Amino acid sequence: MAEKTLIQYATEDRIATLTLDDPPANTYTHEMMRQLDEAILRARFDEDVDVIMITGAGEKFFCAGANINMLAEADPTWKYYFCLHANETLSRLEHTPKLVIAALNGHTVGGGLEIAMAADLRIGRRGAGKVGLPEVSLGVLPGTGGTQRLTRLVGHSRAIQFMTEGLNTDFDEAERLGIINRVMDAESRDDFLNQVREYARQFTRPAKASLAVGNIKRACQTGGQLPIEQGLALERELQAQLFNSTDAKEGLNAYVEKRKAAFSGR
């Protein structure tokens, strides 16, 4: 029997769209995480992809987190390895040197928010849902990077409050808290995704130097966790790589010649 497709993969205008697709709430199982892992690697290796966009199928949910029925039936050892693989998958997403945008088309709670926080930018559709990490109500903690990534986004005290109270908040409040970057008005999911794609296009070739975007991401994602001197050393090495690139020559020459640069990603 063929495995069900739980991650839809499509490319357009140098943007790879990964859609979590398991109605009604797009909850993830080990099978979905394995497919997400494969899709991340596919987009990483695709030289025609500059930006990765992740969203959920349907109008109501980006993702409601891990499948609770699956977890209730599994033994503790299996759950540990399930969480380990999920963490590895999201770390792979976080460290892929291409910009990742989470398009939050609906409720983004539990592990769904943990997936979104592994993206570089999070954009929500106004009025479409809530964000939250309510795992405390199940007697557990957000175990797919939630405690660590939320703390880095909003600070220790606010992260502890958010998770211990099991808060769910709308996208506008999440933007105020610094959990998501931007909220867009949209009449439908399709309209919302079109707006996010239009936003994402500014980060693709030839308008933007994709190598520079990727190295900025690497400097922040990796360097941000290092002592300042090591972070500065990483920044210098990444800059040295860029100075040797065709894009850097094009960008500098275009500036001097007072014309628009046409970047090649080389």
C-alpha positions as CSV (number, residue, x, y, z in Angstrom):
1,M,0.0,0.0,0.0
2,A,1.4,3.4,-1.0
3,E,2.3,5.8,1.7
4,K,-0.1,8.7,2.1
5,T,1.3,12.1,1.0
6,L,1.3,14.3,4.1
7,I,3.6,17.0,2.8
8,Q,2.7,18.6,-0.6
9,Y,5.7,20.0,-2.4
10,A,5.5,22.6,-5.2
11,T,7.9,25.2,-6.7
12,E,7.2,28.5,-8.4
13,D,9.3,31.6,-9.0
14,R,12.2,30.1,-7.0
15,I,10.0,29.5,-4.0
16,A,9.4,25.9,-2.7
17,T,6.1,25.6,-0.9
18,L,5.8,22.8,1.7
19,T,2.2,22.2,2.7
20,L,1.3,20.2,5.9
21,D,-1.7,18.2,4.7
22,D,-3.5,15.9,7.1
23,P,-7.0,17.1,7.7
24,P,-8.8,18.2,9.7
25,A,-6.0,19.8,11.8
26,N,-2.8,18.9,10.0
27,T,-1.4,17.2,13.2
28,Y,1.9,15.6,12.6
29,T,2.9,11.9,13.0
30,H,6.3,10.3,12.6
31,E,5.3,9.7,9.0
32,M,4.6,13.4,8.4
33,M,7.9,14.4,10.0
34,R,9.8,12.0,7.8
35,Q,8.2,13.5,4.8
36,L,8.9,17.0,6.0
37,D,12.5,16.0,6.6
38,E,12.7,14.8,3.0
39,A,11.0,17.9,1.6
40,I,13.5,20.1,3.5
41,L,16.4,18.2,2.0
42,R,14.8,18.4,-1.5
43,A,14.5,22.2,-1.3
44,R,18.0,22.5,0.2
45,F,19.6,20.7,-2.7
46,D,17.4,22.4,-5.4
47,E,19.5,25.1,-7.1
48,D,16.4,26.6,-8.5
49,V,15.0,27.3,-5.0
50,D,16.0,30.4,-3.0
51,V,13.1,30.5,-0.5
52,I,11.2,27.8,1.4
53,M,7.6,28.6,2.4
54,I,5.7,26.3,4.9
55,T,2.0,26.4,5.3
56,G,-1.0,24.2,6.2
57,A,-3.7,22.8,4.0
58,G,-7.3,24.1,4.4
59,E,-8.6,27.3,5.9
60,K,-8.6,26.5,9.7
61,F,-5.2,25.1,10.6
62,F,-1.5,25.6,9.9
63,C,-0.9,22.8,12.3
64,A,-2.3,21.7,15.7
65,G,0.8,19.9,16.7
66,A,1.6,16.3,17.3
67,N,-1.1,13.7,16.8
68,I,-2.3,13.1,20.4
69,N,-3.9,9.7,19.6
70,M,-0.5,8.5,18.3
71,L,1.3,9.7,21.4
72,A,-1.3,8.2,23.8
73,E,-0.7,4.8,22.2
74,A,3.1,4.9,22.0
75,D,5.6,3.7,24.7
76,P,8.0,6.2,26.3
77,T,11.0,5.0,24.4
78,W,9.3,5.4,21.0
79,K,8.1,8.9,22.0
80,Y,11.7,9.9,22.9
81,Y,12.9,8.9,19.5
82,F,9.9,10.5,17.8
83,C,10.8,13.8,19.6
84,L,14.5,13.4,18.8
85,H,13.8,13.0,15.1
86,A,11.3,15.9,15.1
87,N,14.0,18.1,16.7
88,E,16.6,17.0,14.1
89,T,14.1,17.8,11.3
90,L,13.4,21.3,12.6
91,S,17.1,21.9,13.2
92,R,17.8,20.9,9.6
93,L,15.2,23.5,8.5
94,E,16.7,26.1,10.7
95,H,20.2,25.6,9.4
96,T,19.4,25.3,5.7
97,P,21.1,28.4,4.2
98,K,17.9,29.5,2.4
99,L,15.3,31.8,3.9
100,V,12.3,30.0,5.4
101,I,9.0,31.7,5.8
102,A,6.1,30.1,7.7
103,A,2.7,31.3,6.3
104,L,0.3,30.8,9.2
105,N,-3.0,30.3,7.4
106,G,-4.9,29.1,10.6
107,H,-4.5,27.9,14.2
108,T,-0.8,27.3,15.0
109,V,-0.6,25.6,18.3
110,G,1.6,23.1,20.2
111,G,4.0,21.5,17.8
112,G,2.6,23.6,15.0
113,L,4.0,26.7,16.6
114,E,7.3,24.8,17.2
115,I,7.5,24.1,13.4
116,A,6.8,27.8,12.7
117,M,9.4,29.0,15.2
118,A,12.0,27.0,13.3
119,A,11.3,29.2,10.3
120,D,13.2,32.5,9.9
121,L,10.1,34.6,9.4
122,R,6.5,34.0,10.5
123,I,3.5,35.7,8.7
124,G,0.0,35.3,10.0
125,R,-3.4,35.8,8.3
126,R,-5.3,38.3,10.5
127,G,-8.3,36.7,12.3
128,A,-7.5,33.2,11.0
129,G,-6.5,31.5,14.3
130,K,-4.5,31.4,17.5
131,V,-1.0,30.6,18.4
132,G,0.0,28.9,21.6
133,L,2.0,26.2,23.4
134,P,-0.7,24.5,25.7
135,E,1.3,21.3,26.4
136,V,1.2,22.0,30.1
137,S,-2.5,21.0,30.1
138,L,-1.4,17.5,28.9
139,G,1.2,17.2,31.7
140,V,4.2,17.7,29.4
141,L,6.3,20.5,28.0
142,P,6.7,21.8,24.4
143,G,9.3,19.1,23.4
144,T,10.1,20.0,19.8
145,G,12.2,23.0,20.4
146,G,9.4,25.1,21.9
147,T,11.0,26.0,25.2
148,Q,14.3,27.0,23.6
149,R,13.1,28.9,20.5
150,L,10.3,30.8,22.3
151,T,12.8,31.8,25.0
152,R,15.1,33.2,22.4
153,L,12.2,35.1,20.7
154,V,10.5,36.7,23.7
155,G,12.9,36.3,26.7
156,H,12.9,34.0,29.7
157,S,10.1,35.4,31.8
158,R,7.6,36.0,29.1
159,A,8.3,32.5,27.6
160,I,7.8,30.9,31.0
161,Q,4.5,32.8,31.5
162,F,3.3,31.9,28.0
163,M,4.0,28.2,28.4
164,T,3.0,27.6,32.1
165,E,-0.3,29.5,31.6
166,G,-0.9,27.5,28.4
167,L,-1.8,30.8,26.7
168,N,-3.4,30.9,23.2
169,T,-3.4,34.3,21.6
170,D,-4.4,35.8,18.2
171,F,-1.9,36.7,15.5
172,D,-2.0,40.5,16.3
173,E,-1.0,39.8,19.9
174,A,1.6,37.3,18.8
175,E,3.1,40.0,16.6
176,R,3.2,42.4,19.5
177,L,4.9,39.8,21.7
178,G,7.5,39.2,18.9
179,I,6.4,35.6,18.2
180,I,5.5,36.4,14.6
181,N,6.8,39.0,12.3
182,R,3.9,40.3,10.4
183,V,0.1,40.0,10.0
184,M,-1.7,40.3,6.7
185,D,-5.3,40.9,5.8
186,A,-6.7,38.4,3.3
187,E,-10.1,37.3,2.2
188,S,-9.2,33.7,1.7
189,R,-6.3,31.2,2.2
190,D,-5.4,31.5,-1.5
191,D,-5.3,35.3,-1.3
192,F,-3.1,35.1,1.8
193,L,-0.7,32.6,0.3
194,N,-0.4,34.8,-2.9
195,Q,0.4,37.8,-0.7
196,V,3.1,35.8,1.2
197,R,4.6,34.5,-2.1
198,E,4.7,38.1,-3.4
199,Y,6.5,39.1,-0.2
200,A,8.9,36.1,-0.6
201,R,9.8,37.0,-4.2
202,Q,11.9,40.0,-3.0
203,F,14.4,37.5,-1.5
204,T,14.9,35.5,-4.8
205,R,17.2,36.0,-7.7
206,P,17.8,38.2,-9.7
207,A,16.4,40.9,-7.4
208,K,18.3,39.7,-4.2
209,A,21.6,38.0,-3.7
210,S,20.5,34.6,-2.4
211,L,24.0,33.7,-1.2
212,A,24.1,36.8,0.9
213,V,20.6,36.1,2.3
214,G,21.7,32.5,3.2
215,N,24.9,33.7,4.9
216,I,23.0,36.3,6.8
217,K,20.8,33.5,8.1
218,R,23.7,31.3,8.9
219,A,25.5,34.2,10.8
220,C,22.4,34.8,12.9
221,Q,21.2,31.3,13.5
222,T,24.6,29.8,14.3
223,G,26.5,32.9,15.4
224,G,23.7,34.0,17.6
225,Q,24.3,31.0,19.9
226,L,28.0,31.6,20.2
227,P,30.1,33.9,22.4
228,I,30.6,37.2,20.7
229,E,34.2,36.7,19.6
230,Q,33.3,33.3,18.0
231,G,30.3,34.9,16.4
232,L,32.4,37.7,14.9
233,A,34.9,35.1,13.6
234,L,32.0,33.2,11.9
235,E,30.7,36.5,10.4
236,R,34.2,37.3,8.9
237,E,34.4,33.8,7.3
238,L,31.0,34.1,5.8
239,Q,31.8,37.6,4.5
240,A,35.1,36.3,3.0
241,Q,33.1,33.7,1.1
242,L,30.7,36.4,-0.2
243,F,33.6,38.7,-1.3
244,N,34.8,35.9,-3.6
245,S,31.3,35.5,-5.1
246,T,30.1,36.7,-8.5
247,D,27.1,38.3,-6.8
248,A,29.4,40.5,-4.7
249,K,31.2,41.7,-7.8
250,E,27.9,42.3,-9.5
251,G,26.5,44.2,-6.5
252,L,29.5,46.4,-6.1
253,N,29.7,47.1,-9.9
254,A,26.0,47.9,-10.1
255,Y,26.3,50.4,-7.3
256,V,29.3,52.2,-9.0
257,E,27.5,52.1,-12.4
258,K,24.3,53.3,-10.9
259,R,22.2,50.5,-12.2
260,K,20.0,47.7,-10.7
261,A,22.0,44.6,-9.9
262,A,21.1,41.2,-11.4
263,F,22.2,38.5,-9.0
264,S,22.9,35.0,-10.2
265,G,23.4,33.1,-6.9
266,R,27.0,32.4,-7.7
